[in-house]
Amino acid sequence: QVQLVESGGGLVQPWGSLRLSCAASGSIFSIYSMGWYRQAPGKQRELVAAVTSGGSTNYADSVKGRFTISRDNAKNTVYLQMNSLKPEDTAVYYCTFLRSLYGPNFGSWGQGTQVTVSS
């Protein structure tokens, strides 16, 4: 069982920045795509960013140009740099393994990290 631990969330003002991290245990991290999902209260969980094992990326239209996903395979860690944050970015953010750049997700979810964008 691979364990995923998200961190880096918190309260930030509009137009502020935040960097989320997801640390994975196990030896399979480097061969799979990884994704960041978010879920706001009363809404479906949505994929906002994904990165392949080789570093190719894909983003939801709502975050394109503002968020950057990256990974450090040596550290078994995936990151989400979030710039120009908006109140509508408020959600719990989760990382997960993906079968490919466009999904589907599989395996364990992390516990999530809360991002709140508010003045």
N, CA, C and O atoms as a GROMACS GRO file, in nm:
protein
  476
    1GLN      N    1   0.084  -0.119   0.000
    1GLN     CA    2   0.000   0.000   0.000
    1GLN      C    3   0.088   0.125   0.000
    1GLN      O    4   0.170   0.145   0.090
    2VAL      N    5   0.071   0.207  -0.102
    2VAL     CA    6   0.146   0.331  -0.112
    2VAL      C    7   0.075   0.439  -0.030
    2VAL      O    8  -0.046   0.455  -0.039
    3GLN      N    9   0.152   0.511   0.048
    3GLN     CA   10   0.098   0.619   0.129
    3GLN      C   11   0.130   0.754   0.066
    3GLN      O   12   0.242   0.777   0.021
    4LEU      N   13   0.031   0.842   0.064
    4LEU     CA   14   0.046   0.976   0.010
    4LEU      C   15   0.015   1.076   0.120
    4LEU      O   16  -0.087   1.065   0.187
    5VAL      N   17   0.102   1.173   0.137
    5VAL     CA   18   0.084   1.275   0.240
    5VAL      C   19   0.096   1.413   0.177
    5VAL      O   20   0.203   1.454   0.133
    6GLU      N   21  -0.018   1.484   0.173
    6GLU     CA   22  -0.020   1.620   0.121
    6GLU      C   23   0.011   1.720   0.231
    6GLU      O   24  -0.021   1.698   0.348
    7SER      N   25   0.074   1.829   0.192
    7SER     CA   26   0.103   1.936   0.286
    7SER      C   27   0.114   2.068   0.210
    7SER      O   28   0.121   2.069   0.087
    8GLY      N   29   0.115   2.177   0.284
    8GLY     CA   30   0.136   2.308   0.225
    8GLY      C   31   0.014   2.396   0.213
    8GLY      O   32   0.025   2.512   0.176
    9GLY      N   33  -0.103   2.342   0.244
    9GLY     CA   34  -0.224   2.422   0.237
    9GLY      C   35  -0.231   2.523   0.350
    9GLY      O   36  -0.149   2.521   0.442
   10GLY      N   37  -0.330   2.611   0.341
   10GLY     CA   38  -0.349   2.712   0.443
   10GLY      C   39  -0.438   2.823   0.394
   10GLY      O   40  -0.503   2.812   0.290
   11LEU      N   41  -0.440   2.931   0.470
   11LEU     CA   42  -0.518   3.049   0.437
   11LEU      C   43  -0.431   3.149   0.363
   11LEU      O   44  -0.322   3.183   0.410
   12VAL      N   45  -0.478   3.195   0.248
   12VAL     CA   46  -0.402   3.289   0.168
   12VAL      C   47  -0.499   3.392   0.109
   12VAL      O   48  -0.615   3.362   0.083
   13GLN      N   49  -0.450   3.513   0.089
   13GLN     CA   50  -0.532   3.619   0.031
   13GLN      C   51  -0.542   3.604  -0.120
   13GLN      O   52  -0.454   3.545  -0.182
   14PRO      N   53  -0.649   3.657  -0.179
   14PRO     CA   54  -0.657   3.658  -0.326
   14PRO      C   55  -0.532   3.717  -0.388
   14PRO      O   56  -0.474   3.813  -0.337
   15TRP      N   57  -0.492   3.659  -0.499
   15TRP     CA   58  -0.370   3.693  -0.573
   15TRP      C   59  -0.242   3.646  -0.504
   15TRP      O   60  -0.132   3.672  -0.553
   16GLY      N   61  -0.256   3.578  -0.393
   16GLY     CA   62  -0.141   3.521  -0.326
   16GLY      C   63  -0.098   3.390  -0.389
   16GLY      O   64  -0.157   3.344  -0.486
   17SER      N   65   0.007   3.330  -0.332
   17SER     CA   66   0.064   3.206  -0.384
   17SER      C   67   0.079   3.104  -0.272
   17SER      O   68   0.090   3.138  -0.155
   18LEU      N   69   0.080   2.979  -0.313
   18LEU     CA   70   0.095   2.868  -0.220
   18LEU      C   71   0.157   2.753  -0.298
   18LEU      O   72   0.129   2.736  -0.416
   19ARG      N   73   0.241   2.674  -0.232
   19ARG     CA   74   0.295   2.555  -0.294
   19ARG      C   75   0.257   2.433  -0.212
   19ARG      O   76   0.290   2.423  -0.094
   20LEU      N   77   0.188   2.340  -0.277
   20LEU     CA   78   0.150   2.215  -0.214
   20LEU      C   79   0.253   2.107  -0.246
   20LEU      O   80   0.312   2.107  -0.354
   21SER      N   81   0.272   2.017  -0.152
   21SER     CA   82   0.362   1.904  -0.172
   21SER      C   83   0.288   1.775  -0.142
   21SER      O   84   0.199   1.771  -0.057
   22CYS      N   85   0.326   1.670  -0.211
   22CYS     CA   86   0.271   1.537  -0.187
   22CYS      C   87   0.386   1.439  -0.185
   22CYS      O   88   0.451   1.416  -0.287
   23ALA      N   89   0.411   1.381  -0.070
   23ALA     CA   90   0.518   1.284  -0.054
   23ALA      C   91   0.460   1.144  -0.060
   23ALA      O   92   0.362   1.113   0.008
   24ALA      N   93   0.521   1.059  -0.141
   24ALA     CA   94   0.474   0.923  -0.160
   24ALA      C   95   0.576   0.823  -0.109
   24ALA      O   96   0.696   0.840  -0.127
   25SER      N   97   0.526   0.719  -0.046
   25SER     CA   98   0.611   0.608  -0.007
   25SER      C   99   0.606   0.501  -0.114
   25SER      O  100   0.518   0.503  -0.201
   26GLY      N  101   0.699   0.408  -0.110
   26GLY     CA  102   0.702   0.300  -0.206
   26GLY      C  103   0.796   0.327  -0.322
   26GLY      O  104   0.842   0.439  -0.342
   27SER      N  105   0.822   0.223  -0.398
   27SER     CA  106   0.919   0.229  -0.506
   27SER      C  107   0.860   0.252  -0.644
   27SER      O  108   0.935   0.259  -0.742
   28ILE      N  109   0.727   0.265  -0.656
   28ILE     CA  110   0.662   0.276  -0.786
   28ILE      C  111   0.636   0.419  -0.829
   28ILE      O  112   0.587   0.441  -0.940
   29PHE      N  113   0.667   0.516  -0.745
   29PHE     CA  114   0.633   0.655  -0.773
   29PHE      C  115   0.682   0.701  -0.909
   29PHE      O  116   0.607   0.763  -0.985
   30SER      N  117   0.806   0.673  -0.940
   30SER     CA  118   0.871   0.730  -1.057
   30SER      C  119   0.817   0.680  -1.190
   30SER      O  120   0.844   0.742  -1.293
   31ILE      N  121   0.740   0.571  -1.192
   31ILE     CA  122   0.694   0.514  -1.318
   31ILE      C  123   0.550   0.551  -1.352
   31ILE      O  124   0.500   0.512  -1.458
   32TYR      N  125   0.482   0.624  -1.267
   32TYR     CA  126   0.342   0.658  -1.289
   32TYR      C  127   0.321   0.808  -1.299
   32TYR      O  128   0.396   0.887  -1.243
   33SER      N  129   0.216   0.844  -1.372
   33SER     CA  130   0.169   0.981  -1.371
   33SER      C  131   0.107   1.013  -1.236
   33SER      O  132   0.056   0.925  -1.167
   34MET      N  133   0.110   1.140  -1.199
   34MET     CA  134   0.051   1.187  -1.075
   34MET      C  135  -0.042   1.304  -1.104
   34MET      O  136  -0.021   1.380  -1.199
   35GLY      N  137  -0.146   1.317  -1.024
   35GLY     CA  138  -0.240   1.425  -1.042
   35GLY      C  139  -0.279   1.491  -0.912
   35GLY      O  140  -0.271   1.431  -0.804
   36TRP      N  141  -0.321   1.615  -0.924
   36TRP     CA  142  -0.381   1.689  -0.813
   36TRP      C  143  -0.529   1.708  -0.842
   36TRP      O  144  -0.566   1.761  -0.947
   37TYR      N  145  -0.612   1.665  -0.750
   37TYR     CA  146  -0.755   1.689  -0.753
   37TYR      C  147  -0.791   1.790  -0.645
   37TYR      O  148  -0.717   1.809  -0.548
   38ARG      N  149  -0.906   1.854  -0.663
   38ARG     CA  150  -0.958   1.938  -0.556
   38ARG      C  151  -1.108   1.916  -0.544
   38ARG      O  152  -1.176   1.880  -0.640
   39GLN      N  153  -1.158   1.938  -0.423
   39GLN     CA  154  -1.300   1.923  -0.397
   39GLN      C  155  -1.346   2.033  -0.303
   39GLN      O  156  -1.299   2.045  -0.190
   40ALA      N  157  -1.439   2.113  -0.352
   40ALA     CA  158  -1.502   2.217  -0.272
   40ALA      C  159  -1.632   2.162  -0.215
   40ALA      O  160  -1.689   2.068  -0.271
   41PRO      N  161  -1.681   2.220  -0.104
   41PRO     CA  162  -1.806   2.170  -0.044
   41PRO      C  163  -1.920   2.169  -0.145
   41PRO      O  164  -1.944   2.268  -0.215
   42GLY      N  165  -1.991   2.057  -0.152
   42GLY     CA  166  -2.105   2.044  -0.240
   42GLY      C  167  -2.072   2.025  -0.387
   42GLY      O  168  -2.162   2.024  -0.470
   43LYS      N  169  -1.945   2.010  -0.420
   43LYS     CA  170  -1.904   1.995  -0.559
   43LYS      C  171  -1.830   1.864  -0.580
   43LYS      O  172  -1.778   1.804  -0.485
   44GLN      N  173  -1.824   1.820  -0.704
   44GLN     CA  174  -1.752   1.700  -0.741
   44GLN      C  175  -1.602   1.723  -0.733
   44GLN      O  176  -1.553   1.834  -0.753
   45ARG      N  177  -1.530   1.617  -0.703
   45ARG     CA  178  -1.386   1.623  -0.707
   45ARG      C  179  -1.340   1.635  -0.852
   45ARG      O  180  -1.386   1.560  -0.938
   46GLU      N  181  -1.251   1.728  -0.880
   46GLU     CA  182  -1.208   1.753  -1.016
   46GLU      C  183  -1.056   1.749  -1.026
   46GLU      O  184  -0.984   1.792  -0.936
   47LEU      N  185  -1.009   1.698  -1.139
   47LEU     CA  186  -0.866   1.694  -1.167
   47LEU      C  187  -0.822   1.830  -1.217
   47LEU      O  188  -0.875   1.880  -1.317
   48VAL      N  189  -0.726   1.891  -1.150
   48VAL     CA  190  -0.682   2.025  -1.187
   48VAL      C  191  -0.546   2.026  -1.254
   48VAL      O  192  -0.516   2.117  -1.331
   49ALA      N  193  -0.462   1.926  -1.227
   49ALA     CA  194  -0.329   1.923  -1.286
   49ALA      C  195  -0.276   1.781  -1.283
   49ALA      O  196  -0.307   1.704  -1.192
   50ALA      N  197  -0.196   1.746  -1.383
   50ALA     CA  198  -0.138   1.612  -1.391
   50ALA      C  199   0.001   1.620  -1.453
   50ALA      O  200   0.030   1.711  -1.531
   51VAL      N  201   0.085   1.526  -1.416
   51VAL     CA  202   0.221   1.520  -1.469
   51VAL      C  203   0.259   1.374  -1.490
   51VAL      O  204   0.232   1.290  -1.405
   52THR      N  205   0.322   1.344  -1.604
   52THR     CA  206   0.367   1.210  -1.633
   52THR      C  207   0.499   1.181  -1.562
   52THR      O  208   0.560   1.270  -1.502
   53SER      N  209   0.540   1.055  -1.569
   53SER     CA  210   0.668   1.018  -1.509
   53SER      C  211   0.784   1.094  -1.570
   53SER      O  212   0.886   1.116  -1.504
   54GLY      N  213   0.769   1.135  -1.695
   54GLY     CA  214   0.874   1.208  -1.764
   54GLY      C  215   0.864   1.359  -1.756
   54GLY      O  216   0.953   1.429  -1.803
   55GLY      N  217   0.756   1.410  -1.695
   55GLY     CA  218   0.745   1.554  -1.676
   55GLY      C  219   0.647   1.626  -1.767
   55GLY      O  220   0.634   1.748  -1.755
   56SER      N  221   0.578   1.556  -1.857
   56SER     CA  222   0.475   1.621  -1.936
   56SER      C  223   0.356   1.656  -1.847
   56SER      O  224   0.326   1.584  -1.753
   57THR      N  225   0.289   1.768  -1.876
   57THR     CA  226   0.185   1.819  -1.788
   57THR      C  227   0.055   1.848  -1.862
   57THR      O  228   0.053   1.864  -1.984
   58ASN      N  229  -0.052   1.854  -1.784
   58ASN     CA  230  -0.183   1.892  -1.834
   58ASN      C  231  -0.258   1.963  -1.722
   58ASN      O  232  -0.241   1.929  -1.605
   59TYR      N  233  -0.340   2.063  -1.758
   59TYR     CA  234  -0.410   2.143  -1.659
   59TYR      C  235  -0.556   2.164  -1.697
   59TYR      O  236  -0.591   2.170  -1.815
   60ALA      N  237  -0.639   2.174  -1.595
   60ALA     CA  238  -0.776   2.216  -1.617
   60ALA      C  239  -0.777   2.361  -1.663
   60ALA      O  240  -0.691   2.440  -1.624
   61ASP      N  241  -0.875   2.395  -1.746
   61ASP     CA  242  -0.884   2.531  -1.798
   61ASP      C  243  -0.892   2.635  -1.686
   61ASP      O  244  -0.841   2.747  -1.700
   62SER      N  245  -0.955   2.599  -1.575
   62SER     CA  246  -0.975   2.692  -1.466
   62SER      C  247  -0.846   2.734  -1.397
   62SER      O  248  -0.842   2.838  -1.330
   63VAL      N  249  -0.740   2.655  -1.411
   63VAL     CA  250  -0.615   2.686  -1.343
   63VAL      C  251  -0.500   2.709  -1.439
   63VAL      O  252  -0.389   2.744  -1.397
   64LYS      N  253  -0.524   2.691  -1.567
   64LYS     CA  254  -0.418   2.704  -1.667
   64LYS      C  255  -0.358   2.844  -1.663
   64LYS      O  256  -0.429   2.944  -1.661
   65GLY      N  257  -0.226   2.849  -1.661
   65GLY     CA  258  -0.156   2.975  -1.654
   65GLY      C  259  -0.130   3.024  -1.514
   65GLY      O  260  -0.051   3.116  -1.494
   66ARG      N  261  -0.195   2.964  -1.416
   66ARG     CA  262  -0.177   3.005  -1.277
   66ARG      C  263  -0.110   2.897  -1.192
   66ARG      O  264  -0.034   2.928  -1.101
   67PHE      N  265  -0.139   2.770  -1.221
   67PHE     CA  266  -0.085   2.658  -1.144
   67PHE      C  267   0.024   2.588  -1.225
   67PHE      O  268   0.018   2.583  -1.348
   68THR      N  269   0.122   2.534  -1.155
   68THR     CA  270   0.227   2.456  -1.217
   68THR      C  271   0.250   2.329  -1.136
   68THR      O  272   0.278   2.335  -1.016
   69ILE      N  273   0.238   2.214  -1.202
   69ILE     CA  274   0.265   2.086  -1.137
   69ILE      C  275   0.406   2.041  -1.176
   69ILE      O  276   0.448   2.059  -1.290
   70SER      N  277   0.476   1.982  -1.081
   70SER     CA  278   0.609   1.931  -1.108
   70SER      C  279   0.635   1.813  -1.016
   70SER      O  280   0.558   1.787  -0.922
   71ARG      N  281   0.742   1.741  -1.042
   71ARG     CA  282   0.774   1.626  -0.959
   71ARG      C  283   0.924   1.611  -0.945
   71ARG      O  284   1.001   1.650  -1.033
   72ASP      N  285   0.962   1.553  -0.835
   72ASP     CA  286   1.101   1.518  -0.809
   72ASP      C  287   1.102   1.369  -0.779
   72ASP      O  288   1.073   1.327  -0.668
   73ASN      N  289   1.136   1.290  -0.880
   73ASN     CA  290   1.130   1.145  -0.864
   73ASN      C  291   1.229   1.094  -0.760
   73ASN      O  292   1.203   0.994  -0.694
   74ALA      N  293   1.342   1.161  -0.746
   74ALA     CA  294   1.440   1.121  -0.647
   74ALA      C  295   1.387   1.136  -0.505
   74ALA      O  296   1.428   1.064  -0.415
   75LYS      N  297   1.295   1.231  -0.486
   75LYS     CA  298   1.235   1.256  -0.355
   75LYS      C  299   1.097   1.194  -0.340
   75LYS      O  300   1.035   1.208  -0.235
   76ASN      N  301   1.048   1.126  -0.444
   76ASN     CA  302   0.912   1.069  -0.442
   76ASN      C  303   0.809   1.175  -0.404
   76ASN      O  304   0.721   1.150  -0.322
   77THR      N  305   0.820   1.291  -0.465
   77THR     CA  306   0.736   1.404  -0.429
   77THR      C  307   0.683   1.475  -0.553
   77THR      O  308   0.755   1.494  -0.651
   78VAL      N  309   0.555   1.512  -0.548
   78VAL     CA  310   0.494   1.593  -0.653
   78VAL      C  311   0.449   1.725  -0.590
   78VAL      O  312   0.405   1.728  -0.475
   79TYR      N  313   0.461   1.833  -0.666
   79TYR     CA  314   0.431   1.966  -0.617
   79TYR      C  315   0.322   2.032  -0.700
   79TYR      O  316   0.302   1.998  -0.817
   80LEU      N  317   0.254   2.125  -0.639
   80LEU     CA  318   0.160   2.211  -0.711
   80LEU      C  319   0.186   2.355  -0.668
   80LEU      O  320   0.149   2.395  -0.558
   81GLN      N  321   0.248   2.431  -0.757
   81GLN     CA  322   0.269   2.573  -0.734
   81GLN      C  323   0.144   2.647  -0.777
   81GLN      O  324   0.104   2.639  -0.893
   82MET      N  325   0.083   2.720  -0.686
   82MET     CA  326  -0.043   2.787  -0.710
   82MET      C  327  -0.021   2.938  -0.698
   82MET      O  328   0.007   2.989  -0.590
   83ASN      N  329  -0.033   3.007  -0.810
   83ASN     CA  330  -0.015   3.152  -0.814
   83ASN      C  331  -0.146   3.220  -0.851
   83ASN      O  332  -0.238   3.157  -0.903
   84SER      N  333  -0.153   3.349  -0.824
   84SER     CA  334  -0.272   3.429  -0.856
   84SER      C  335  -0.399   3.361  -0.807
   84SER      O  336  -0.496   3.347  -0.882
   85LEU      N  337  -0.397   3.320  -0.682
   85LEU     CA  338  -0.509   3.244  -0.628
   85LEU      C  339  -0.636   3.327  -0.620
   85LEU      O  340  -0.633   3.447  -0.592
   86LYS      N  341  -0.747   3.260  -0.644
   86LYS     CA  342  -0.880   3.321  -0.642
   86LYS      C  343  -0.964   3.253  -0.535
   86LYS      O  344  -0.937   3.139  -0.497
   87PRO      N  345  -1.067   3.322  -0.484
   87PRO     CA  346  -1.156   3.257  -0.387
   87PRO      C  347  -1.214   3.126  -0.437
   87PRO      O  348  -1.236   3.034  -0.358
   88GLU      N  349  -1.240   3.115  -0.566
   88GLU     CA  350  -1.295   2.992  -0.621
   88GLU      C  351  -1.196   2.875  -0.623
   88GLU      O  352  -1.235   2.763  -0.654
   89ASP      N  353  -1.070   2.900  -0.590
   89ASP     CA  354  -0.973   2.793  -0.574
   89ASP      C  355  -0.984   2.726  -0.437
   89ASP      O  356  -0.918   2.625  -0.413
   90THR      N  357  -1.066   2.782  -0.349
   90THR     CA  358  -1.082   2.725  -0.216
   90THR      C  359  -1.137   2.583  -0.225
   90THR      O  360  -1.242   2.560  -0.284
   91ALA      N  361  -1.065   2.488  -0.167
   91ALA     CA  362  -1.103   2.347  -0.174
   91ALA      C  363  -1.004   2.266  -0.092
   91ALA      O  364  -0.901   2.317  -0.048
   92VAL      N  365  -1.037   2.139  -0.074
   92VAL     CA  366  -0.940   2.044  -0.024
   92VAL      C  367  -0.869   1.985  -0.144
   92VAL      O  368  -0.933   1.937  -0.238
   93TYR      N  369  -0.738   1.987  -0.143
   93TYR     CA  370  -0.657   1.938  -0.254
   93TYR      C  371  -0.597   1.803  -0.220
   93TYR      O  372  -0.542   1.783  -0.111
   94TYR      N  373  -0.609   1.710  -0.313
   94TYR     CA  374  -0.562   1.573  -0.297
   94TYR      C  375  -0.468   1.536  -0.410
   94TYR      O  376  -0.486   1.581  -0.523
   95CYS      N  377  -0.368   1.455  -0.380
   95CYS     CA  378  -0.287   1.398  -0.487
   95CYS      C  379  -0.320   1.250  -0.503
   95CYS      O  380  -0.368   1.186  -0.410
   96THR      N  381  -0.292   1.197  -0.621
   96THR     CA  382  -0.322   1.058  -0.650
   96THR      C  383  -0.239   1.009  -0.767
   96THR      O  384  -0.189   1.089  -0.847
   97PHE      N  385  -0.225   0.878  -0.777
   97PHE     CA  386  -0.165   0.818  -0.895
   97PHE      C  387  -0.265   0.818  -1.010
   97PHE      O  388  -0.386   0.807  -0.988
   98LEU      N  389  -0.214   0.831  -1.133
   98LEU     CA  390  -0.294   0.827  -1.253
   98LEU      C  391  -0.238   0.721  -1.347
   98LEU      O  392  -0.117   0.698  -1.352
   99ARG      N  393  -0.327   0.657  -1.423
   99ARG     CA  394  -0.282   0.560  -1.524
   99ARG      C  395  -0.208   0.628  -1.638
   99ARG      O  396  -0.117   0.570  -1.696
  100SER      N  397  -0.248   0.749  -1.668
  100SER     CA  398  -0.184   0.827  -1.773
  100SER      C  399  -0.204   0.975  -1.742
  100SER      O  400  -0.262   1.010  -1.639
  101LEU      N  401  -0.155   1.060  -1.832
  101LEU     CA  402  -0.167   1.204  -1.811
  101LEU      C  403  -0.312   1.248  -1.795
  101LEU      O  404  -0.340   1.348  -1.728
  102TYR      N  405  -0.404   1.175  -1.855
  102TYR     CA  406  -0.546   1.210  -1.850
  102TYR      C  407  -0.628   1.115  -1.764
  102TYR      O  408  -0.750   1.112  -1.776
  103GLY      N  409  -0.562   1.039  -1.679
  103GLY     CA  410  -0.629   0.949  -1.588
  103GLY      C  411  -0.645   0.810  -1.644
  103GLY      O  412  -0.584   0.776  -1.745
  104PRO      N  413  -0.726   0.728  -1.578
  104PRO     CA  414  -0.797   0.755  -1.453
  104PRO      C  415  -0.706   0.743  -1.331
  104PRO      O  416  -0.593   0.695  -1.340
  105ASN      N  417  -0.757   0.788  -1.218
  105ASN     CA  418  -0.683   0.773  -1.094
  105ASN      C  419  -0.690   0.629  -1.045
  105ASN      O  420  -0.781   0.554  -1.081
  106PHE      N  421  -0.595   0.591  -0.964
  106PHE     CA  422  -0.595   0.459  -0.902
  106PHE      C  423  -0.514   0.463  -0.774
  106PHE      O  424  -0.435   0.555  -0.752
  107GLY      N  425  -0.534   0.363  -0.692
  107GLY     CA  426  -0.457   0.350  -0.570
  107GLY      C  427  -0.507   0.442  -0.459
  107GLY      O  428  -0.621   0.487  -0.460
  108SER      N  429  -0.419   0.468  -0.366
  108SER     CA  430  -0.454   0.541  -0.246
  108SER      C  431  -0.463   0.692  -0.268
  108SER      O  432  -0.389   0.749  -0.348
  109TRP      N  433  -0.555   0.754  -0.196
  109TRP     CA  434  -0.563   0.899  -0.186
  109TRP      C  435  -0.488   0.944  -0.061
  109TRP      O  436  -0.481   0.872   0.039
  110GLY      N  437  -0.433   1.064  -0.068
  110GLY     CA  438  -0.379   1.124   0.053
  110GLY      C  439  -0.491   1.176   0.140
  110GLY      O  440  -0.608   1.162   0.107
  111GLN      N  441  -0.454   1.235   0.252
  111GLN     CA  442  -0.555   1.288   0.344
  111GLN      C  443  -0.610   1.422   0.298
  111GLN      O  444  -0.713   1.467   0.348
  112GLY      N  445  -0.544   1.483   0.204
  112GLY     CA  446  -0.585   1.613   0.153
  112GLY      C  447  -0.529   1.727   0.236
  112GLY      O  448  -0.496   1.710   0.353
  113THR      N  449  -0.519   1.843   0.173
  113THR     CA  450  -0.476   1.963   0.243
  113THR      C  451  -0.568   2.078   0.204
  113THR      O  452  -0.596   2.098   0.086
  114GLN      N  453  -0.616   2.152   0.303
  114GLN     CA  454  -0.714   2.257   0.282
  114GLN      C  455  -0.647   2.384   0.231
  114GLN      O  456  -0.549   2.431   0.288
  115VAL      N  457  -0.701   2.437   0.123
  115VAL     CA  458  -0.659   2.567   0.070
  115VAL      C  459  -0.778   2.661   0.080
  115VAL      O  460  -0.884   2.633   0.024
  116THR      N  461  -0.760   2.771   0.150
  116THR     CA  462  -0.866   2.870   0.164
  116THR      C  463  -0.814   3.004   0.114
  116THR      O  464  -0.716   3.057   0.166
  117VAL      N  465  -0.881   3.059   0.013
  117VAL     CA  466  -0.843   3.187  -0.045
  117VAL      C  467  -0.948   3.289  -0.005
  117VAL      O  468  -1.062   3.283  -0.052
  118SER      N  469  -0.911   3.381   0.080
  118SER     CA  470  -1.006   3.477   0.134
  118SER      C  471  -0.932   3.598   0.188
  118SER      O  472  -0.820   3.587   0.238
  119SER      N  473  -0.996   3.715   0.177
  119SER     CA  474  -0.941   3.836   0.234
  119SER      C  475  -0.994   3.862   0.374
  119SER      O  476  -0.958   3.961   0.437
   0.00000   0.00000   0.00000
